Amino acid sequence: MKRAVPIILCGFLLAGCSDKSSSSDNSSELETTTAATTSVVTTAPTTTASVTTDDPIDHSYLPGSADHDIGKATAYWTDDGISVGVWITDSYYLSKDISVETYDKTKNIAVLDLDFDGYDEIFVPTDEYGEGKYYHLNLGRTNFESWDVMNDLTGGRFVTIADDEKLLCLTESLSRSTCNKYYKWENKAPVFVNEEICYMRDYYYCDTYDIQDGEKVLVSRKLKSNEGDKIIDHPIYFHVNSDSIDVLKAGEAIQNIPDIGLYSLSERYGQYMDNNDVGWQPFQPEEMIYESDYDSDGYNDFCIPVDLKPIGENKYIYFRFDPAENKYFPWDELNNIGKKLVMYRNEDYIEAEDPGTGLDRYKWENGKLVFQEHIDGVRIHD
């Protein structure tokens, strides 16, 4: 007799998707009454289903089946994989054994309704990093099968459900940001509808993109601070091409900056990381654009690296935003410094790292950036 090891069923709800606020409707095919999404598995609604099968039916009852909740699955580790059980109708209980290889059977099996049809799906972790495989209940064949559409979409990563919405959230940690991608179901397929990217630079902010005609359009930016959040509608953002940088607002290009090597630098840096088996994610070109209001005029300026350690020296080019022209222009005063500058909004100075020795401190005086002092043995961590 197979040994069944009970596992606490959980929703794996991640904090990164907990404050989703934009709405999106599902297609009429998927507009069914569903189980409430909480941090634990919840009871699915009573649903009837037409069941036909040529396979032998296993009526073995698993622990938890006494609750008699239609659509709510239970799953347990066994010696050879997992056992899954679910009430398909009020008089039909299905249990199946699935052969699964896993790194650690102490990890939780996730059981929740990801396509909002009233029947739970199964996510089985298979490696030490929490990645795994999805299984879906095929009512026509009365069996749990590999859910290819979700396995292909996620690459084995776990998805969560956005609060109070029929949206799936897929979280990815990049080199200097966290990305939450949101999908809704249309014609039994997940469709990418919007994205939220949160950055931690010399301040913290989150950008929300909608997908319009297949293109990502930045619709809002949330600046986070101890004094409270500030929302900016349709801020300026960037797209890095192989030979230029597009400056965009509300999906429209307002400026094109000729090639300054950012795309090729990101490729060279990514290749270095691959060749040296560096454990973190490589830079995306847009992540390498640093925005900050360096002259405190109320408009963000930006800088980009033209070289980076360890493949070269840390060198940067600065662009100042001119609100009268609604464009960015090369900033000779900061480019003469050439180092990475950090603007501290709660202080009246800017600091620039002087590699190997410490940092240089500057201050704005009558519209000019004036050197103040050098501080030994201190580094700027960006």
N, C-alpha and C positions, 0 to 999 in steps of 0.2 A: 504494500500500500504506500502511495507516495506521501511524503511528509510535506505538509502545508505550513509555511511560516507566515503568520499574519503580518501585514504591513499597514501602518497608519496611512490612510489615503489623504492626499492633500492637493491643493490647487496650485502650489508653487507660485503664488501671486507675488510679483516683483514690485518693489517700490517705484522703479523707473516708469511704470505705466499707471500709477495710481491716481495721477491728477489730470488724466486726459479729459478734455472738456468739449471738443468739437463733436458734432453729431453727424450721423450718416445712416440712411435707411437701407434695409436689406430688400432683396427682391421679394415679390409676393410668394414665390415658391418656398422661401425660407421663413416667412412670417408665421411661425408657430409659437405656441405657448411653451416657454422653456423654464428650466430650473434656474433659480436665483444664483448669481455668481458671488461666492463668498470665499473666505480663506480656507474653508473646508468644503468637502464635497456635499452638495445639497440634494434634496429629493426632487427627482424629475416628475413631471405631471403624468396623469393617467392618459395613456395613448393606446389606440388599437392598431394592430398591424396584421396584414395578410402574410402568412408564413407558408412557404412551400420549400421542400428540401428533399433531395434524394440521399443525403448523407445520414449515417446512423445518428440518432438523437441521444444525447447524454443528459439524463435528468438528474444527475448528481447535484445535491444542494451544497453550496459553499457557505461558510460562516457569513452571516449578514443577510442571507436570503430570506430569513423569517420576516424581515421588514416589509417584504412584498411591494417594494416601490418600483413601478414600471419604469424602465429606462435607466434606472440607477444601477451601475455595475459595481461589483466588488472584485478585487484582484489580489492574489497571494503568490509569493515566491514558492516554488517547489524545487525538488532536486534537479529537474531538467529544464526549468524555465519558470512559467507562471501559469496559474489557473485563473480563469475569468468566468464570472457568472453574472447573469442579468435576467430579470423578468421582462419578456418581450410582450406578453399580454397578461391579463390577470390570471390566466390559467396555464401559461406556457413559460417555463423556466429553462434557460439555456446555460450550460456550463461547458467550457472548452479548455483544453490544455494547449499552450503555445510554447514551442521550444525556443528559448532565448539564451544567448550567451551574454553574460554581464561581468563587469569588473568587480562589483561589490553588491551582494544581496541585502546589505543593510540599508541601501538607498531606497527612498520612497518610490512607489509606483503612483503616477498621477492618474486620477480618474475624474474626468469632467466632460461636459458636453461642449465641444469646441465648434460644432457646426449648427448648434441651436435647433436640432431636430427632435429633442426630447430623449435622446439616447446617448449615454456616455461613450466617450472614446478613451483609449488607454495610451499613456506615454510611459515607456519602459526605459529607464536609464541604463546605458550599456557601457559607459566608460567612466574613468575617474574624474572627468571634468563636467559631468552632468549631462552630456549629450546622450541621445538615445534614439528610439524608434517609436513611431505612432502606429496604433492599430485601430481599425474602424469596424463597427458592426455592419455587416452586409445582411440586411433583413431578408432579401430574396434567397440567400443561401444559408441563412441562420448560422453565421460564422463570423468570428473576428479575423479580419485580414489585414495585411500590411496596407497602411494608408499612404499610397504613393504620392498623392497631391500634396500632403502635408510634409512628408519626408523630403520631397524635392524642394518645397518652398523654404523649409527651415534649415536644411542641411544637418538635421539631428538636434537643433537647438530647441529649447522649450519655449512655447508661446504662452502668454497670459491673455486674459479677457479684460478689455477696458471697462472701467467702472460704469455700470448702468447702461451699457451700450452693447450691441451685437457687433463688436469689432474685436479682431485679434491683434495683439501687440507682440511684435518680435523685437527684442532688445539686442543690440550689438555694441560692444565696447571697442571704440577706435583708439588711436594713439592718444589723443587729447580731448576726446569728447565721448558722449554716450548717445546712441541713436536708437529711437523707438520708431519702428515702422508699423503702420496700422492698415489692416486689411478688412474688407467686408465680403460676405458671400454673395455671389451672383451666379446663377445657373450652376450651382454645385462647385464653384471654383472661387478661391480667395483672390480678390482684386485689390491692388495697392491703391489706397485713397489719400493718405497723408503721412507726414513724417515729422518727428520732433527731434532736434539735435541740441544737446546741452553742452556748453563749453565752460571750462574753468581757465580763465586767463588771469589778467590782473583784476578782473571782475567776473561775475558768474552770470550767464544768460542762456536762454533757451530759444531756439528758432523753430517756428512751425511752418511747414511747407504743405500746400495742397497740390494734388496732381491734376493739372488742367491740360487737356489734349495731349496727354502722355508726357508732359513736361512738369518738373518741379518748380513751383512758384512760391517764394517766401511771402507769407501773408501777415506774419506778426513776429515780434521779438519781445520776450519777457526779460527785463533786467531785474535781477534779484539782489536785494540788499537788506541790511538790518532795519532800514527805515521803511521797508515795504517794497512790493513789486511795482514795476512800471511797464506798461504795455505800449509798444510802438507798432503802429499799423503800417504795413508795406515798407519796411526799411530797405536800405540799399544792401545788396549782396553780390557775390562774385561767382563767376564760372571760369575755370582755368582751361584754356584750350592748349593745343600743342604749340601754338605760335603767338598766343596773346591771352589777355584776361578781359572777359566781358564784365562790365559793371551793369547790374540790372536793378530795376525797381518795378514791382507789380508785374513781373514777367516780361518787361520790355527792356531792351538794352539801351542805356543812356550814354554809354561810353565804351570804347574799346582801347585798351592799353597795349601797345605793341610788345612783342616778345621780350621778356627780361629773364628768361631761363628758368622760371618756376616749375614748369611741367617736367623739363629734363632733370632738374634737381630732385624732384620728388621720385622720379624713376631711378636715379642713381642711388639715392638714399634707401629706397626700397630694395634695390638689388644688394646693397651692402648688408642690410638686415637679413635678407634671405641667405646670403653667402656665409654669414657669421652666426646663423641660427639664433637670432635675437628673439626673445620670447614675446615681446609686445607687438601690437599691430603696427604696420607701416603707416606713414603719413599719407593722407589723401591730399592732393594739391591744394584744395580750398582750405584745409585745416592749417596750412602753413601761412595763411594771410592773417596777420595780427591787427585787429582794429582797436584803436584807442584815441581819445580826444587829447592829443599831446599838448595842444596849446590852450585848452580849456575855453574854446570859443563856442561850445555847444554842439559841435559837429565832429563825428568820428573821422579820424585820419587812418591811414594804415601803413604797415611796412611788410616787406617780404624778405626772406633770406635769399641771398644769391650764392651763398656757400655755407656749409654746416660742418661742425665737427661730428663724427670722426673722419669724414671723407675730405675735409678741408678746414678752413678757418671760418669762424662765425662772422659773417658779413651781411649787412642788411641795407635795403633801399627803402626810403620813406617817400610817401605821397601825402600831400595836404589837400583837404577838401575845401574848395572855394565855393561858398553858397551862392555867390553872385553869378558864377558860371555854371553851377550845378555839376562840377567836374572835379577830378583829382589832377594835381600837378606835382611833378617831382619837387622835393623839398630840399633845397640846397643846404640850408642851415643844418638840418639833421643828418643829411647825407655826408656832410663833411666830418661828422662824428663817426658814422658808419657802423656803430656797435648796436647791440640790442638794447633799447631803452625801455624802461618801465615807468609809467606815470602813476604816482600815488595820489588818489583823489583827496585823501584826508590830509595831505601835506602839500606844501607849495614847492615841490622839487621833483626832478626826474633823475633816475640813476641809470648808469651805463656800466656794464661789466667790462673790466679791463683784464683779459685772461691772464691768469698766472700771478696777478698782483693784488686784485681786489676790485673795487668799483670806483667810478668817478661820479660825483654828484653835481647836478646842474640846477639852475633856477631861472625862471623867466623874469627878466627885468626890462621894462619899457619895450616889450615885444621882441626881445633878444634872449636867446638861451645862453646864460653866462655860467662858466665853470665856477664851482664853489670850493670843492675840496676832493681829495683822494682818500679813500678808506682802505687800509691794507687788510688782506686776509678774509675778505667777505665776497660771497658769490651771489648772483641773482639766480633764483630758481624759477624758470618760466614753465 
